[in-house]
Amino acid sequence: MNRRRALTTALALTAGSLLLSACGKGEAAPLDAPPGGGGAKSRINTGPEQNRVHVEKDPEIAAQVPAAVRARGSLQFGLSTGSNPPLGFYATDDRTLIGVERDLATLIADTLGLKPRFHALSWENLFVGLDSGKLDGVLSNVTVTEERKDKYDFATYRLDELAMEARKGSHWKVRGAKDVAGKKIAVSSGTNQEKILVDWSEENEKAGRKPVDIKYYQNTSDYYLALQSGRIDAYFGPNPTSAYHVATAGQTEIVGTFSGGGDQVQGKIAATTKKDNGLVKPYAAALQHVIDNGAYKKVLARWGLENEAVRKSEINPRGLPRTAK
């Protein structure tokens, strides 16, 4: 079973409606509901011909790029593999990696007058690529943290928002620890949302409430299968993934949203590059340029992520606090 078929089959089992249609050039084809009705429709282009938003080169900003990169004429960008719409996933041809992260990387490259070259890598290999200098940047939903700032530079482009996703009609609102006491909540290991959930569970126990029954699965599709079958009460994950699933599947709803930094700091997603390699300033300037001219807003809108927009691209802002050793 190929990558796309595996994802589509799993999500179809949870919602019965995620049939991704190829589309004509410049058109965003709707996701059709299955025979017999049911399901939602969402005009999101999932075909290989993306008709991406582009901008012209800005010579003043482009001049900030280190001379060696300008001479090369290209930027080597790392994108995460896997199937996490709308961040990064394979189009209907099962070959073309599409999503909001690639679109924003394209705007950066356009502004700097460079050709973007994309490399689909596992999460850990994205950072190996940065460390070795083989990658000039990573756009893969990377949150700014104080620990990461020791090795990398960041230019922010989205708010880091998390979402609690439950079955539609649950009549449940999650605002904090007491709302998830005794609930079966799925989360990915090693993530910001896992830390928040663990903290909530500990808070509940100290208050005499039931702890959270935390569940772990391997893939995004596994979470949705468990949610639809009732094996879990909710999935706590990145807001973009949940928002996309809610819009396309029509069987779930978001019952709470939170900063990826919890109560301590507003988490921020950033273009990530090796520290002191001279690229973070032109990245931030390019991002600010497309924020100001409206191209950035168009990209977020085509993926339904307007609520994560930032007004300013910041260089190395306050990140999530260091974890205890």
Disulfide bonds with the S-S distance in Angstrom:
none
